[in-house]
Amino acid sequence: MEGTIKSYDTEHGFGYIKDPEGNDIFMHITGIISGTPKEIKPGDKVKFVKAKGPHNFQAAKIELAR
């Protein structure tokens, strides 16, 4: 699935991805498999997998789309 970084707090390592349907998907630094977490910024395009998290869905296997 593809999406766009809506927000990302580099200090705390979490944020949200806007998916193609317009939903906000929680993301955590531990889900990033490609790209340097410090270089992620709002507006970046990413590829990810939607996975079941402890409270709701969250992004996993996050890769920066270059």
PDB file of N, CA, C, O and CB in Angstrom:
ATOM      1  N   MET A   1       0.861  -1.162   0.000  1.00  0.00           N
ATOM      2  CA  MET A   1       0.000   0.000   0.000  1.00  0.00           C
ATOM      3  C   MET A   1       0.911   1.229   0.000  1.00  0.00           C
ATOM      4  O   MET A   1       2.004   1.209   0.567  1.00  0.00           O
ATOM      5  CB  MET A   1      -0.982  -0.005   1.234  1.00  0.00           C
ATOM      6  N   GLU A   2       0.443   2.293  -0.644  1.00  0.00           N
ATOM      7  CA  GLU A   2       1.210   3.532  -0.673  1.00  0.00           C
ATOM      8  C   GLU A   2       0.500   4.602   0.143  1.00  0.00           C
ATOM      9  O   GLU A   2      -0.719   4.563   0.308  1.00  0.00           O
ATOM     10  CB  GLU A   2       1.422   4.011  -2.121  1.00  0.00           C
ATOM     11  N   GLY A   3       1.256   5.538   0.642  1.00  0.00           N
ATOM     12  CA  GLY A   3       0.679   6.624   1.420  1.00  0.00           C
ATOM     13  C   GLY A   3       1.635   7.794   1.493  1.00  0.00           C
ATOM     14  O   GLY A   3       2.692   7.799   0.862  1.00  0.00           O
ATOM     15  N   THR A   4       1.243   8.789   2.277  1.00  0.00           N
ATOM     16  CA  THR A   4       2.032  10.012   2.448  1.00  0.00           C
ATOM     17  C   THR A   4       2.205  10.276   3.938  1.00  0.00           C
ATOM     18  O   THR A   4       1.261  10.149   4.717  1.00  0.00           O
ATOM     19  CB  THR A   4       1.351  11.231   1.742  1.00  0.00           C
ATOM     20  N   ILE A   5       3.416  10.643   4.320  1.00  0.00           N
ATOM     21  CA  ILE A   5       3.662  10.990   5.721  1.00  0.00           C
ATOM     22  C   ILE A   5       2.840  12.236   6.052  1.00  0.00           C
ATOM     23  O   ILE A   5       3.002  13.283   5.425  1.00  0.00           O
ATOM     24  CB  ILE A   5       5.197  11.232   5.994  1.00  0.00           C
ATOM     25  N   LYS A   6       1.964  12.112   7.037  1.00  0.00           N
ATOM     26  CA  LYS A   6       1.165  13.252   7.495  1.00  0.00           C
ATOM     27  C   LYS A   6       1.943  14.020   8.560  1.00  0.00           C
ATOM     28  O   LYS A   6       2.028  15.248   8.522  1.00  0.00           O
ATOM     29  CB  LYS A   6      -0.214  12.780   8.053  1.00  0.00           C
ATOM     30  N   SER A   7       2.507  13.280   9.508  1.00  0.00           N
ATOM     31  CA  SER A   7       3.319  13.883  10.559  1.00  0.00           C
ATOM     32  C   SER A   7       4.306  12.837  11.057  1.00  0.00           C
ATOM     33  O   SER A   7       4.043  11.637  10.988  1.00  0.00           O
ATOM     34  CB  SER A   7       2.430  14.421  11.729  1.00  0.00           C
ATOM     35  N   TYR A   8       5.445  13.305  11.560  1.00  0.00           N
ATOM     36  CA  TYR A   8       6.435  12.391  12.129  1.00  0.00           C
ATOM     37  C   TYR A   8       7.305  13.165  13.099  1.00  0.00           C
ATOM     38  O   TYR A   8       7.911  14.172  12.734  1.00  0.00           O
ATOM     39  CB  TYR A   8       7.301  11.725  11.017  1.00  0.00           C
ATOM     40  N   ASP A   9       7.365  12.693  14.337  1.00  0.00           N
ATOM     41  CA  ASP A   9       8.172  13.309  15.385  1.00  0.00           C
ATOM     42  C   ASP A   9       9.483  12.526  15.469  1.00  0.00           C
ATOM     43  O   ASP A   9       9.522  11.423  16.012  1.00  0.00           O
ATOM     44  CB  ASP A   9       7.413  13.321  16.774  1.00  0.00           C
ATOM     45  N   THR A  10      10.558  13.109  14.924  1.00  0.00           N
ATOM     46  CA  THR A  10      11.842  12.405  14.895  1.00  0.00           C
ATOM     47  C   THR A  10      12.408  12.178  16.294  1.00  0.00           C
ATOM     48  O   THR A  10      13.127  11.205  16.522  1.00  0.00           O
ATOM     49  CB  THR A  10      12.843  13.184  14.059  1.00  0.00           C
ATOM     50  N   GLU A  11      12.092  13.056  17.216  1.00  0.00           N
ATOM     51  CA  GLU A  11      12.592  12.916  18.589  1.00  0.00           C
ATOM     52  C   GLU A  11      11.968  11.718  19.304  1.00  0.00           C
ATOM     53  O   GLU A  11      12.647  10.997  20.034  1.00  0.00           O
ATOM     54  CB  GLU A  11      12.314  14.191  19.382  1.00  0.00           C
ATOM     55  N   HIS A  12      10.663  11.515  19.085  1.00  0.00           N
ATOM     56  CA  HIS A  12       9.961  10.426  19.766  1.00  0.00           C
ATOM     57  C   HIS A  12       9.770   9.189  18.897  1.00  0.00           C
ATOM     58  O   HIS A  12       9.441   8.120  19.414  1.00  0.00           O
ATOM     59  CB  HIS A  12       8.625  10.908  20.237  1.00  0.00           C
ATOM     60  N   GLY A  13       9.971   9.316  17.577  1.00  0.00           N
ATOM     61  CA  GLY A  13       9.943   8.154  16.686  1.00  0.00           C
ATOM     62  C   GLY A  13       8.567   7.647  16.304  1.00  0.00           C
ATOM     63  O   GLY A  13       8.395   6.450  16.073  1.00  0.00           O
ATOM     64  N   PHE A  14       7.588   8.527  16.231  1.00  0.00           N
ATOM     65  CA  PHE A  14       6.267   8.080  15.776  1.00  0.00           C
ATOM     66  C   PHE A  14       5.556   9.195  15.027  1.00  0.00           C
ATOM     67  O   PHE A  14       5.942  10.361  15.103  1.00  0.00           O
ATOM     68  CB  PHE A  14       5.411   7.610  16.966  1.00  0.00           C
ATOM     69  N   GLY A  15       4.505   8.812  14.300  1.00  0.00           N
ATOM     70  CA  GLY A  15       3.726   9.787  13.540  1.00  0.00           C
ATOM     71  C   GLY A  15       2.571   9.087  12.847  1.00  0.00           C
ATOM     72  O   GLY A  15       2.114   8.030  13.283  1.00  0.00           O
ATOM     73  N   TYR A  16       2.103   9.693  11.755  1.00  0.00           N
ATOM     74  CA  TYR A  16       0.958   9.154  11.022  1.00  0.00           C
ATOM     75  C   TYR A  16       1.192   9.209   9.523  1.00  0.00           C
ATOM     76  O   TYR A  16       1.817  10.134   9.003  1.00  0.00           O
ATOM     77  CB  TYR A  16      -0.314   9.919  11.380  1.00  0.00           C
ATOM     78  N   ILE A  17       0.673   8.196   8.843  1.00  0.00           N
ATOM     79  CA  ILE A  17       0.676   8.115   7.389  1.00  0.00           C
ATOM     80  C   ILE A  17      -0.765   8.258   6.927  1.00  0.00           C
ATOM     81  O   ILE A  17      -1.671   7.665   7.513  1.00  0.00           O
ATOM     82  CB  ILE A  17       1.315   6.770   6.882  1.00  0.00           C
ATOM     83  N   LYS A  18      -0.979   9.037   5.882  1.00  0.00           N
ATOM     84  CA  LYS A  18      -2.301   9.157   5.262  1.00  0.00           C
ATOM     85  C   LYS A  18      -2.363   8.091   4.173  1.00  0.00           C
ATOM     86  O   LYS A  18      -1.576   8.120   3.226  1.00  0.00           O
ATOM     87  CB  LYS A  18      -2.555  10.619   4.674  1.00  0.00           C
ATOM     88  N   ASP A  19      -3.311   7.136   4.307  1.00  0.00           N
ATOM     89  CA  ASP A  19      -3.426   6.068   3.310  1.00  0.00           C
ATOM     90  C   ASP A  19      -4.256   6.541   2.116  1.00  0.00           C
ATOM     91  O   ASP A  19      -4.815   7.637   2.166  1.00  0.00           O
ATOM     92  CB  ASP A  19      -4.061   4.803   3.937  1.00  0.00           C
ATOM     93  N   PRO A  20      -4.353   5.743   1.037  1.00  0.00           N
ATOM     94  CA  PRO A  20      -5.085   6.175  -0.160  1.00  0.00           C
ATOM     95  C   PRO A  20      -6.562   6.493   0.084  1.00  0.00           C
ATOM     96  O   PRO A  20      -7.152   7.271  -0.666  1.00  0.00           O
ATOM     97  CB  PRO A  20      -4.985   5.113  -1.208  1.00  0.00           C
ATOM     98  N   GLU A  21      -7.163   5.910   1.108  1.00  0.00           N
ATOM     99  CA  GLU A  21      -8.562   6.180   1.422  1.00  0.00           C
ATOM    100  C   GLU A  21      -8.736   7.413   2.305  1.00  0.00           C
ATOM    101  O   GLU A  21      -9.861   7.790   2.633  1.00  0.00           O
ATOM    102  CB  GLU A  21      -9.176   4.978   2.102  1.00  0.00           C
ATOM    103  N   GLY A  22      -7.622   8.044   2.689  1.00  0.00           N
ATOM    104  CA  GLY A  22      -7.685   9.244   3.515  1.00  0.00           C
ATOM    105  C   GLY A  22      -7.638   8.982   5.003  1.00  0.00           C
ATOM    106  O   GLY A  22      -7.825   9.902   5.799  1.00  0.00           O
ATOM    107  N   ASN A  23      -7.387   7.723   5.400  1.00  0.00           N
ATOM    108  CA  ASN A  23      -7.311   7.376   6.822  1.00  0.00           C
ATOM    109  C   ASN A  23      -5.912   7.658   7.358  1.00  0.00           C
ATOM    110  O   ASN A  23      -4.926   7.549   6.628  1.00  0.00           O
ATOM    111  CB  ASN A  23      -7.683   5.892   7.045  1.00  0.00           C
ATOM    112  N   ASP A  24      -5.832   8.019   8.629  1.00  0.00           N
ATOM    113  CA  ASP A  24      -4.551   8.197   9.309  1.00  0.00           C
ATOM    114  C   ASP A  24      -4.136   6.872   9.922  1.00  0.00           C
ATOM    115  O   ASP A  24      -4.875   6.289  10.716  1.00  0.00           O
ATOM    116  CB  ASP A  24      -4.635   9.309  10.396  1.00  0.00           C
ATOM    117  N   ILE A  25      -2.950   6.395   9.551  1.00  0.00           N
ATOM    118  CA  ILE A  25      -2.418   5.136  10.061  1.00  0.00           C
ATOM    119  C   ILE A  25      -1.215   5.454  10.947  1.00  0.00           C
ATOM    120  O   ILE A  25      -0.276   6.120  10.509  1.00  0.00           O
ATOM    121  CB  ILE A  25      -2.022   4.166   8.889  1.00  0.00           C
ATOM    122  N   PHE A  26      -1.244   4.981  12.185  1.00  0.00           N
ATOM    123  CA  PHE A  26      -0.140   5.198  13.117  1.00  0.00           C
ATOM    124  C   PHE A  26       1.118   4.536  12.580  1.00  0.00           C
ATOM    125  O   PHE A  26       1.066   3.436  12.029  1.00  0.00           O
ATOM    126  CB  PHE A  26      -0.485   4.650  14.523  1.00  0.00           C
ATOM    127  N   MET A  27       2.250   5.215  12.745  1.00  0.00           N
ATOM    128  CA  MET A  27       3.538   4.628  12.382  1.00  0.00           C
ATOM    129  C   MET A  27       4.513   4.816  13.540  1.00  0.00           C
ATOM    130  O   MET A  27       4.450   5.804  14.272  1.00  0.00           O
ATOM    131  CB  MET A  27       4.100   5.270  11.075  1.00  0.00           C
ATOM    132  N   HIS A  28       5.412   3.850  13.689  1.00  0.00           N
ATOM    133  CA  HIS A  28       6.438   3.901  14.735  1.00  0.00           C
ATOM    134  C   HIS A  28       7.786   3.635  14.090  1.00  0.00           C
ATOM    135  O   HIS A  28       7.873   2.938  13.079  1.00  0.00           O
ATOM    136  CB  HIS A  28       6.148   2.866  15.876  1.00  0.00           C
ATOM    137  N   ILE A  29       8.816   4.180  14.664  1.00  0.00           N
ATOM    138  CA  ILE A  29      10.170   4.037  14.134  1.00  0.00           C
ATOM    139  C   ILE A  29      10.550   2.562  13.916  1.00  0.00           C
ATOM    140  O   ILE A  29      11.309   2.255  12.997  1.00  0.00           O
ATOM    141  CB  ILE A  29      11.172   4.699  15.083  1.00  0.00           C
ATOM    142  N   THR A  30      10.041   1.667  14.734  1.00  0.00           N
ATOM    143  CA  THR A  30      10.374   0.246  14.606  1.00  0.00           C
ATOM    144  C   THR A  30       9.802  -0.380  13.336  1.00  0.00           C
ATOM    145  O   THR A  30      10.218  -1.471  12.947  1.00  0.00           O
ATOM    146  CB  THR A  30       9.869  -0.512  15.816  1.00  0.00           C
ATOM    147  N   GLY A  31       8.849   0.298  12.682  1.00  0.00           N
ATOM    148  CA  GLY A  31       8.261  -0.223  11.449  1.00  0.00           C
ATOM    149  C   GLY A  31       8.990   0.211  10.190  1.00  0.00           C
ATOM    150  O   GLY A  31       8.636  -0.218   9.092  1.00  0.00           O
ATOM    151  N   ILE A  32      10.010   1.061  10.334  1.00  0.00           N
ATOM    152  CA  ILE A  32      10.740   1.581   9.174  1.00  0.00           C
ATOM    153  C   ILE A  32      11.831   0.594   8.778  1.00  0.00           C
ATOM    154  O   ILE A  32      12.715   0.274   9.573  1.00  0.00           O
ATOM    155  CB  ILE A  32      11.353   2.980   9.481  1.00  0.00           C
ATOM    156  N   ILE A  33      11.756   0.110   7.521  1.00  0.00           N
ATOM    157  CA  ILE A  33      12.764  -0.845   7.053  1.00  0.00           C
ATOM    158  C   ILE A  33      13.664  -0.268   5.971  1.00  0.00           C
ATOM    159  O   ILE A  33      14.675  -0.877   5.620  1.00  0.00           O
ATOM    160  CB  ILE A  33      12.091  -2.089   6.531  1.00  0.00           C
ATOM    161  N   SER A  34      13.310   0.910   5.432  1.00  0.00           N
ATOM    162  CA  SER A  34      14.108   1.523   4.383  1.00  0.00           C
ATOM    163  C   SER A  34      14.099   3.033   4.576  1.00  0.00           C
ATOM    164  O   SER A  34      13.048   3.644   4.773  1.00  0.00           O
ATOM    165  CB  SER A  34      13.575   1.138   2.976  1.00  0.00           C
ATOM    166  N   GLY A  35      15.277   3.617   4.518  1.00  0.00           N
ATOM    167  CA  GLY A  35      15.389   5.060   4.739  1.00  0.00           C
ATOM    168  C   GLY A  35      15.831   5.323   6.162  1.00  0.00           C
ATOM    169  O   GLY A  35      15.643   4.492   7.050  1.00  0.00           O
ATOM    170  N   THR A  36      16.413   6.473   6.366  1.00  0.00           N
ATOM    171  CA  THR A  36      16.872   6.868   7.692  1.00  0.00           C
ATOM    172  C   THR A  36      15.729   7.575   8.417  1.00  0.00           C
ATOM    173  O   THR A  36      15.195   8.555   7.899  1.00  0.00           O
ATOM    174  CB  THR A  36      18.131   7.788   7.600  1.00  0.00           C
ATOM    175  N   PRO A  37      15.342   7.103   9.601  1.00  0.00           N
ATOM    176  CA  PRO A  37      14.228   7.735  10.316  1.00  0.00           C
ATOM    177  C   PRO A  37      14.369   9.244  10.478  1.00  0.00           C
ATOM    178  O   PRO A  37      13.363   9.953  10.468  1.00  0.00           O
ATOM    179  CB  PRO A  37      14.088   7.113  11.666  1.00  0.00           C
ATOM    180  N   LYS A  38      15.579   9.749  10.626  1.00  0.00           N
ATOM    181  CA  LYS A  38      15.795  11.189  10.810  1.00  0.00           C
ATOM    182  C   LYS A  38      15.499  11.984   9.540  1.00  0.00           C
ATOM    183  O   LYS A  38      15.295  13.196   9.611  1.00  0.00           O
ATOM    184  CB  LYS A  38      17.229  11.448  11.252  1.00  0.00           C
ATOM    185  N   GLU A  39      15.472  11.321   8.376  1.00  0.00           N
ATOM    186  CA  GLU A  39      15.226  12.059   7.131  1.00  0.00           C
ATOM    187  C   GLU A  39      13.758  12.050   6.711  1.00  0.00           C
ATOM    188  O   GLU A  39      13.409  12.680   5.713  1.00  0.00           O
ATOM    189  CB  GLU A  39      16.068  11.479   6.019  1.00  0.00           C
ATOM    190  N   ILE A  40      12.897  11.359   7.438  1.00  0.00           N
ATOM    191  CA  ILE A  40      11.469  11.319   7.113  1.00  0.00           C
ATOM    192  C   ILE A  40      10.820  12.645   7.494  1.00  0.00           C
ATOM    193  O   ILE A  40      11.047  13.181   8.579  1.00  0.00           O
ATOM    194  CB  ILE A  40      10.767  10.138   7.841  1.00  0.00           C
ATOM    195  N   LYS A  41      10.003  13.162   6.569  1.00  0.00           N
ATOM    196  CA  LYS A  41       9.329  14.439   6.837  1.00  0.00           C
ATOM    197  C   LYS A  41       7.930  14.422   6.223  1.00  0.00           C
ATOM    198  O   LYS A  41       7.669  13.646   5.304  1.00  0.00           O
ATOM    199  CB  LYS A  41      10.157  15.633   6.276  1.00  0.00           C
ATOM    200  N   PRO A  42       7.036  15.266   6.718  1.00  0.00           N
ATOM    201  CA  PRO A  42       5.687  15.340   6.159  1.00  0.00           C
ATOM    202  C   PRO A  42       5.728  15.573   4.650  1.00  0.00           C
ATOM    203  O   PRO A  42       6.525  16.364   4.146  1.00  0.00           O
ATOM    204  CB  PRO A  42       4.889  16.457   6.842  1.00  0.00           C
ATOM    205  N   GLY A  43       4.852  14.867   3.947  1.00  0.00           N
ATOM    206  CA  GLY A  43       4.784  14.977   2.496  1.00  0.00           C
ATOM    207  C   GLY A  43       5.537  13.885   1.761  1.00  0.00           C
ATOM    208  O   GLY A  43       5.312  13.676   0.569  1.00  0.00           O
ATOM    209  N   ASP A  44       6.435  13.179   2.458  1.00  0.00           N
ATOM    210  CA  ASP A  44       7.169  12.083   1.822  1.00  0.00           C
ATOM    211  C   ASP A  44       6.219  10.958   1.448  1.00  0.00           C
ATOM    212  O   ASP A  44       5.290  10.642   2.192  1.00  0.00           O
ATOM    213  CB  ASP A  44       8.278  11.558   2.751  1.00  0.00           C
ATOM    214  N   LYS A  45       6.459  10.358   0.295  1.00  0.00           N
ATOM    215  CA  LYS A  45       5.686   9.202  -0.153  1.00  0.00           C
ATOM    216  C   LYS A  45       6.341   7.946   0.409  1.00  0.00           C
ATOM    217  O   LYS A  45       7.565   7.815   0.413  1.00  0.00           O
ATOM    218  CB  LYS A  45       5.600   9.142  -1.718  1.00  0.00           C
ATOM    219  N   VAL A  46       5.507   7.028   0.883  1.00  0.00           N
ATOM    220  CA  VAL A  46       6.008   5.777   1.444  1.00  0.00           C
ATOM    221  C   VAL A  46       5.182   4.591   0.955  1.00  0.00           C
ATOM    222  O   VAL A  46       4.040   4.733   0.517  1.00  0.00           O
ATOM    223  CB  VAL A  46       5.995   5.835   2.974  1.00  0.00           C
ATOM    224  N   LYS A  47       5.800   3.422   1.046  1.00  0.00           N
ATOM    225  CA  LYS A  47       5.104   2.160   0.827  1.00  0.00           C
ATOM    226  C   LYS A  47       5.093   1.476   2.185  1.00  0.00           C
ATOM    227  O   LYS A  47       6.072   1.548   2.929  1.00  0.00           O
ATOM    228  CB  LYS A  47       5.801   1.260  -0.300  1.00  0.00           C
ATOM    229  N   PHE A  48       3.979   0.808   2.513  1.00  0.00           N
ATOM    230  CA  PHE A  48       3.880   0.157   3.811  1.00  0.00           C
ATOM    231  C   PHE A  48       2.830  -0.944   3.778  1.00  0.00           C
ATOM    232  O   PHE A  48       2.054  -1.068   2.830  1.00  0.00           O
ATOM    233  CB  PHE A  48       3.546   1.179   4.901  1.00  0.00           C
ATOM    234  N   VAL A  49       2.830  -1.724   4.825  1.00  0.00           N
ATOM    235  CA  VAL A  49       1.834  -2.768   5.028  1.00  0.00           C
ATOM    236  C   VAL A  49       0.990  -2.355   6.223  1.00  0.00           C
ATOM    237  O   VAL A  49       1.522  -1.910   7.240  1.00  0.00           O
ATOM    238  CB  VAL A  49       2.501  -4.177   5.251  1.00  0.00           C
ATOM    239  N   LYS A  50      -0.311  -2.501   6.104  1.00  0.00           N
ATOM    240  CA  LYS A  50      -1.218  -2.195   7.214  1.00  0.00           C
ATOM    241  C   LYS A  50      -1.314  -3.447   8.087  1.00  0.00           C
ATOM    242  O   LYS A  50      -1.737  -4.505   7.621  1.00  0.00           O
ATOM    243  CB  LYS A  50      -2.647  -1.744   6.695  1.00  0.00           C
ATOM    244  N   ALA A  51      -0.920  -3.318   9.350  1.00  0.00           N
ATOM    245  CA  ALA A  51      -0.889  -4.452  10.273  1.00  0.00           C
ATOM    246  C   ALA A  51      -1.714  -4.142  11.519  1.00  0.00           C
ATOM    247  O   ALA A  51      -1.879  -2.979  11.887  1.00  0.00           O
ATOM    248  CB  ALA A  51       0.566  -4.797  10.663  1.00  0.00           C
ATOM    249  N   LYS A  52      -2.219  -5.161  12.151  1.00  0.00           N
ATOM    250  CA  LYS A  52      -2.987  -4.994  13.376  1.00  0.00           C
ATOM    251  C   LYS A  52      -2.028  -4.643  14.509  1.00  0.00           C
ATOM    252  O   LYS A  52      -1.075  -5.372  14.782  1.00  0.00           O
ATOM    253  CB  LYS A  52      -3.802  -6.281  13.710  1.00  0.00           C
ATOM    254  N   GLY A  53      -2.296  -3.515  15.162  1.00  0.00           N
ATOM    255  CA  GLY A  53      -1.487  -3.076  16.292  1.00  0.00           C
ATOM    256  C   GLY A  53      -2.225  -3.340  17.592  1.00  0.00           C
ATOM    257  O   GLY A  53      -3.289  -3.959  17.578  1.00  0.00           O
ATOM    258  N   PRO A  54      -1.683  -2.884  18.719  1.00  0.00           N
ATOM    259  CA  PRO A  54      -2.309  -3.129  20.016  1.00  0.00           C
ATOM    260  C   PRO A  54      -3.683  -2.466  20.181  1.00  0.00           C
ATOM    261  O   PRO A  54      -4.519  -2.962  20.936  1.00  0.00           O
ATOM    262  CB  PRO A  54      -1.396  -2.650  21.101  1.00  0.00           C
ATOM    263  N   HIS A  55      -3.919  -1.355  19.484  1.00  0.00           N
ATOM    264  CA  HIS A  55      -5.193  -0.642  19.637  1.00  0.00           C
ATOM    265  C   HIS A  55      -5.982  -0.564  18.341  1.00  0.00           C
ATOM    266  O   HIS A  55      -7.213  -0.532  18.365  1.00  0.00           O
ATOM    267  CB  HIS A  55      -4.943   0.754  20.155  1.00  0.00           C
ATOM    268  N   ASN A  56      -5.294  -0.535  17.221  1.00  0.00           N
ATOM    269  CA  ASN A  56      -5.930  -0.376  15.923  1.00  0.00           C
ATOM    270  C   ASN A  56      -4.903  -0.785  14.872  1.00  0.00           C
ATOM    271  O   ASN A  56      -3.898  -1.416  15.199  1.00  0.00           O
ATOM    272  CB  ASN A  56      -6.440   1.102  15.696  1.00  0.00           C
ATOM    273  N   PHE A  57      -5.149  -0.432  13.621  1.00  0.00           N
ATOM    274  CA  PHE A  57      -4.161  -0.725  12.591  1.00  0.00           C
ATOM    275  C   PHE A  57      -2.996   0.236  12.706  1.00  0.00           C
ATOM    276  O   PHE A  57      -3.147   1.372  13.155  1.00  0.00           O
ATOM    277  CB  PHE A  57      -4.786  -0.645  11.191  1.00  0.00           C
ATOM    278  N   GLN A  58      -1.816  -0.246  12.288  1.00  0.00           N
ATOM    279  CA  GLN A  58      -0.640   0.601  12.237  1.00  0.00           C
ATOM    280  C   GLN A  58       0.197   0.181  11.040  1.00  0.00           C
ATOM    281  O   GLN A  58       0.013  -0.902  10.486  1.00  0.00           O
ATOM    282  CB  GLN A  58       0.178   0.514  13.557  1.00  0.00           C
ATOM    283  N   ALA A  59       1.115   1.048  10.652  1.00  0.00           N
ATOM    284  CA  ALA A  59       1.960   0.778   9.502  1.00  0.00           C
ATOM    285  C   ALA A  59       3.139  -0.103   9.898  1.00  0.00           C
ATOM    286  O   ALA A  59       3.720   0.065  10.971  1.00  0.00           O
ATOM    287  CB  ALA A  59       2.456   2.086   8.883  1.00  0.00           C
ATOM    288  N   ALA A  60       3.486  -1.043   9.021  1.00  0.00           N
ATOM    289  CA  ALA A  60       4.639  -1.906   9.206  1.00  0.00           C
ATOM    290  C   ALA A  60       5.389  -1.968   7.880  1.00  0.00           C
ATOM    291  O   ALA A  60       4.832  -1.637   6.834  1.00  0.00           O
ATOM    292  CB  ALA A  60       4.215  -3.333   9.693  1.00  0.00           C
ATOM    293  N   LYS A  61       6.632  -2.385   7.922  1.00  0.00           N
ATOM    294  CA  LYS A  61       7.459  -2.516   6.714  1.00  0.00           C
ATOM    295  C   LYS A  61       7.430  -1.229   5.878  1.00  0.00           C
ATOM    296  O   LYS A  61       7.200  -1.259   4.669  1.00  0.00           O
ATOM    297  CB  LYS A  61       6.973  -3.709   5.861  1.00  0.00           C
ATOM    298  N   ILE A  62       7.667  -0.111   6.552  1.00  0.00           N
ATOM    299  CA  ILE A  62       7.619   1.212   5.916  1.00  0.00           C
ATOM    300  C   ILE A  62       8.888   1.458   5.113  1.00  0.00           C
ATOM    301  O   ILE A  62       9.998   1.323   5.628  1.00  0.00           O
ATOM    302  CB  ILE A  62       7.432   2.324   6.975  1.00  0.00           C
ATOM    303  N   GLU A  63       8.710   1.823   3.837  1.00  0.00           N
ATOM    304  CA  GLU A  63       9.818   2.141   2.959  1.00  0.00           C
ATOM    305  C   GLU A  63       9.572   3.496   2.306  1.00  0.00           C
ATOM    306  O   GLU A  63       8.475   3.761   1.814  1.00  0.00           O
ATOM    307  CB  GLU A  63      10.008   1.043   1.893  1.00  0.00           C
ATOM    308  N   LEU A  64      10.584   4.346   2.302  1.00  0.00           N
ATOM    309  CA  LEU A  64      10.474   5.614   1.589  1.00  0.00           C
ATOM    310  C   LEU A  64      10.433   5.321   0.105  1.00  0.00           C
ATOM    311  O   LEU A  64      11.267   4.573  -0.404  1.00  0.00           O
ATOM    312  CB  LEU A  64      11.652   6.570   1.936  1.00  0.00           C
ATOM    313  N   ALA A  65       9.479   5.897  -0.592  1.00  0.00           N
ATOM    314  CA  ALA A  65       9.363   5.722  -2.049  1.00  0.00           C
ATOM    315  C   ALA A  65      10.252   6.766  -2.703  1.00  0.00           C
ATOM    316  O   ALA A  65      10.032   7.965  -2.536  1.00  0.00           O
ATOM    317  CB  ALA A  65       7.864   5.856  -2.543  1.00  0.00           C
ATOM    318  N   ARG A  66      11.216   6.331  -3.418  1.00  0.00           N
ATOM    319  CA  ARG A  66      12.178   7.249  -4.051  1.00  0.00           C
ATOM    320  C   ARG A  66      11.946   7.313  -5.530  1.00  0.00           C
ATOM    321  O   ARG A  66      12.655   8.032  -6.235  1.00  0.00           O
ATOM    322  CB  ARG A  66      13.617   6.820  -3.771  1.00  0.00           C
TER     323      ARG A  66
END
